[in-house]
Amino acid sequence: MNEQNSDNRDFRPDYATLELNHRADWKAVRTSYRQLVHLWHPDRYATRPRERAHAQQNFTSLTQSYTRLRNFHRRHGRMPFEPTGNRSTNKSMEIHTPAQRRKTSRP
């Protein structure tokens, strides 16, 4: 898939799969994913083949949605529906050279 197309894709189905609202932050995404994976893990249904197949489908869907959101978060440092201008600090601004650290550490 083209990287540009992945930036423009619709993430609403991923949020719905993970049972999230559009205001969810990264911590909420991780928490929801972990809870749902625990619920739908196929090993929980080892003795029931029909339920295991359904759980496997849900598990796969959850993992795909989580992976898409994780990749977006890693690439952009924010969630898809978070405004781009809302960041109070830029990570590149937090990195200081040794000379800058010496200047700030003196009284």
Backbone bond lengths (Angstrom), bond angles and torsions (degrees), N, CA, C in turn:
res aa  C-N    CA-C-N  psi(-1)  N-CA   C-N-CA  omega(-1)  CA-C   N-CA-C  phi
1 M - - - 1.457 - - 1.515 108.99 -
2 N 1.266 116.85 139.25 1.448 122.99 178.87 1.527 109.57 -67.30
3 E 1.333 115.55 134.16 1.464 119.95 -177.52 1.523 111.85 -60.61
4 Q 1.325 117.66 -36.69 1.464 120.94 178.66 1.526 110.24 -64.51
5 N 1.315 117.40 -40.82 1.458 120.45 179.17 1.516 111.28 -66.00
6 S 1.339 118.12 -34.34 1.459 120.05 -179.99 1.524 111.30 -68.46
7 D 1.339 117.93 -27.79 1.458 121.18 177.50 1.524 111.11 -71.53
8 N 1.328 117.11 -30.65 1.451 121.36 -176.11 1.523 113.50 -95.17
9 R 1.319 117.84 1.91 1.462 120.01 -174.94 1.525 110.58 -70.46
10 D 1.290 115.68 162.69 1.456 122.04 -179.29 1.530 108.93 -88.04
11 F 1.306 116.95 118.42 1.457 121.82 -177.26 1.529 112.69 -93.82
12 R 1.319 117.82 0.43 1.470 120.07 -179.48 1.528 112.94 -57.64
13 P 1.345 119.49 -43.09 1.475 118.50 177.78 1.532 112.83 -62.47
14 D 1.328 116.84 -33.68 1.459 120.28 178.39 1.530 110.66 -66.70
15 Y 1.318 116.06 -42.01 1.463 120.04 177.21 1.529 110.35 -64.11
16 A 1.333 117.13 -40.46 1.463 120.86 179.61 1.523 110.97 -65.96
17 T 1.319 117.53 -42.10 1.463 121.76 179.38 1.518 110.56 -60.20
18 L 1.319 116.41 -40.26 1.463 121.27 -179.18 1.530 112.31 -88.22
19 E 1.334 116.49 5.94 1.468 123.08 177.62 1.528 112.00 56.72
20 L 1.326 115.57 49.97 1.462 122.57 -178.11 1.519 110.43 -117.54
21 N 1.341 116.29 154.11 1.458 118.87 170.11 1.526 108.07 -92.57
22 H 1.304 117.77 168.79 1.465 121.58 -173.87 1.526 113.25 -69.05
23 R 1.301 117.85 -11.80 1.468 121.14 179.17 1.524 113.39 -92.34
24 A 1.323 117.48 3.70 1.469 121.28 -176.18 1.525 111.13 -63.78
25 D 1.327 115.22 137.26 1.458 120.15 175.37 1.533 108.92 -94.02
26 W 1.324 116.40 179.93 1.456 120.47 -175.99 1.531 111.76 -62.06
27 K 1.304 117.06 -38.55 1.468 120.48 179.64 1.534 110.86 -61.87
28 A 1.313 117.26 -41.16 1.465 121.34 178.49 1.526 111.07 -66.25
29 V 1.329 117.29 -37.42 1.462 121.45 177.93 1.524 109.83 -61.85
30 R 1.327 116.26 -49.61 1.471 120.47 -179.94 1.519 112.01 -60.90
31 T 1.319 116.80 -44.19 1.462 121.43 -179.22 1.526 111.27 -62.74
32 S 1.310 116.60 -46.74 1.459 120.75 -179.88 1.521 110.81 -63.26
33 Y 1.315 116.73 -43.97 1.469 120.69 178.91 1.521 110.76 -58.57
34 R 1.301 117.06 -47.79 1.472 120.40 -178.04 1.524 111.75 -63.44
35 Q 1.314 117.11 -40.40 1.465 119.84 178.51 1.522 111.80 -65.83
36 L 1.324 116.80 -43.77 1.458 120.60 -178.28 1.532 112.15 -71.16
37 V 1.319 117.14 -35.96 1.465 119.97 177.10 1.520 109.93 -64.86
38 H 1.305 116.00 -39.18 1.468 119.30 177.17 1.533 109.93 -62.68
39 L 1.296 117.55 -40.28 1.457 122.11 -179.84 1.529 112.38 -68.20
40 W 1.339 117.21 -40.85 1.454 121.64 -172.75 1.523 114.72 -104.30
41 H 1.313 118.47 12.32 1.466 119.03 -179.71 1.529 109.70 -62.97
42 P 1.333 118.50 128.82 1.472 121.73 -176.34 1.527 114.42 -59.88
43 D 1.303 118.19 -26.76 1.471 120.49 179.62 1.522 112.19 -64.87
44 R 1.306 117.48 -22.48 1.468 120.01 177.41 1.525 111.47 -69.63
45 Y 1.323 116.42 -18.79 1.463 121.67 -176.67 1.538 111.17 -115.60
46 A 1.305 116.84 34.04 1.461 122.02 -174.48 1.528 113.02 -61.01
47 T 1.316 117.97 -33.08 1.469 120.85 -176.76 1.527 112.60 -92.25
48 R 1.319 117.58 -3.48 1.470 120.93 -178.80 1.532 109.20 -123.30
49 P 1.330 117.96 95.40 1.469 121.68 -172.82 1.534 114.32 -59.31
50 R 1.305 118.40 -40.08 1.470 120.27 -178.19 1.529 110.88 -66.53
51 E 1.322 116.22 -46.05 1.467 119.91 178.66 1.529 110.71 -67.39
52 R 1.328 116.46 -33.36 1.465 120.39 179.13 1.532 110.52 -63.56
53 A 1.327 117.40 -41.46 1.469 120.88 178.94 1.529 110.56 -63.40
54 H 1.327 116.82 -41.96 1.466 120.98 177.56 1.533 110.39 -64.70
55 A 1.314 116.67 -43.29 1.466 121.12 179.03 1.526 110.55 -63.06
56 Q 1.326 117.09 -38.77 1.464 120.44 179.53 1.530 110.82 -63.42
57 Q 1.325 117.52 -40.68 1.461 120.90 177.28 1.529 111.04 -63.12
58 N 1.331 116.44 -45.73 1.468 120.23 178.78 1.523 111.11 -64.08
59 F 1.309 116.75 -42.40 1.464 122.22 179.69 1.525 110.44 -59.74
60 T 1.322 116.78 -45.29 1.462 121.77 179.35 1.525 111.18 -64.02
61 S 1.309 116.61 -43.42 1.459 121.29 179.11 1.530 111.19 -62.95
62 L 1.315 116.83 -43.63 1.469 121.53 177.86 1.520 111.01 -60.03
63 T 1.316 115.78 -45.91 1.456 120.56 -177.50 1.525 111.31 -65.76
64 Q 1.309 118.08 -40.05 1.462 120.94 177.94 1.527 111.42 -64.31
65 S 1.314 116.84 -43.92 1.469 120.34 179.13 1.519 111.11 -64.21
66 Y 1.317 116.53 -44.14 1.459 121.08 179.28 1.528 110.45 -62.00
67 T 1.322 116.78 -42.55 1.457 120.86 -179.16 1.525 111.29 -63.46
68 R 1.332 117.60 -42.01 1.468 120.29 177.96 1.529 111.01 -62.39
69 L 1.327 116.80 -44.18 1.469 119.66 179.55 1.528 111.14 -68.11
70 R 1.322 117.24 -38.73 1.465 120.92 178.45 1.526 110.34 -62.94
71 N 1.323 116.87 -44.39 1.469 120.23 179.47 1.526 111.22 -62.62
72 F 1.324 116.96 -41.59 1.466 120.66 177.38 1.528 109.83 -62.65
73 H 1.324 116.81 -45.38 1.466 121.22 -178.99 1.525 110.92 -62.71
74 R 1.309 117.31 -41.80 1.469 120.43 178.89 1.524 111.56 -65.92
75 R 1.318 117.42 -38.67 1.457 121.73 -176.88 1.526 111.88 -73.96
76 H 1.337 117.22 -38.50 1.461 120.66 -171.96 1.533 114.44 -110.79
77 G 1.318 118.08 -13.16 1.455 120.52 -179.82 1.518 113.80 72.87
78 R 1.307 116.81 18.12 1.460 122.16 179.98 1.522 107.96 -155.31
79 M 1.313 116.40 172.42 1.454 121.57 176.49 1.532 108.95 -90.47
80 P 1.332 118.58 158.54 1.468 120.72 -174.13 1.525 115.77 -56.64
81 F 1.323 118.80 -36.85 1.461 120.08 -176.42 1.523 112.84 -96.81
82 E 1.320 117.06 5.35 1.460 121.17 176.59 1.523 108.34 -81.04
83 P 1.321 118.28 131.83 1.467 120.17 -179.50 1.528 111.40 -60.26
84 T 1.317 116.53 142.38 1.461 119.99 -177.01 1.518 112.37 -72.77
85 G 1.305 119.37 -31.18 1.454 122.03 -178.17 1.512 113.60 -86.31
86 N 1.325 118.66 5.43 1.449 122.78 -174.17 1.528 113.32 -85.90
87 R 1.320 118.34 -6.82 1.454 121.65 -177.32 1.527 109.34 -74.00
88 S 1.334 117.10 126.58 1.457 120.17 -178.21 1.521 111.84 -80.15
89 T 1.331 117.71 -29.60 1.459 120.61 178.15 1.506 109.10 -132.74
90 N 1.290 114.66 150.09 1.450 121.01 176.56 1.519 107.60 -99.90
91 K 1.321 118.19 133.56 1.459 120.98 -177.36 1.520 111.76 -59.89
92 S 1.315 117.68 -34.06 1.461 119.64 179.81 1.522 110.88 -66.77
93 M 1.321 117.77 -24.95 1.457 120.63 179.10 1.526 111.49 -78.49
94 E 1.322 118.49 -18.32 1.450 121.80 -178.20 1.517 112.54 -80.72
95 I 1.315 118.75 -13.43 1.457 122.86 -179.02 1.522 107.60 -86.58
96 H 1.318 115.67 125.59 1.450 120.68 -178.49 1.521 109.87 -117.38
97 T 1.318 115.58 145.17 1.454 120.25 175.01 1.521 107.98 -76.91
98 P 1.343 118.44 162.75 1.472 120.19 178.40 1.525 112.86 -55.87
99 A 1.333 118.06 -37.23 1.467 120.92 179.21 1.527 110.63 -64.74
100 Q 1.328 117.59 -39.67 1.459 120.63 178.69 1.522 110.66 -67.11
101 R 1.318 117.62 -37.97 1.463 120.03 178.66 1.522 110.92 -65.16
102 R 1.342 117.39 -39.21 1.466 120.19 179.13 1.539 110.63 -64.03
103 K 1.331 116.58 -39.55 1.459 120.40 179.41 1.516 111.85 -64.02
104 T 1.327 117.09 -39.86 1.461 120.12 -176.99 1.513 112.28 -79.92
105 S 1.330 118.63 -19.27 1.464 119.65 -177.48 1.521 112.37 -86.64
106 R 1.343 118.52 -14.24 1.470 120.70 178.95 1.519 110.68 -82.69
107 P 1.346 116.90 145.69 1.466 119.67 179.17 1.500 114.26 -71.93
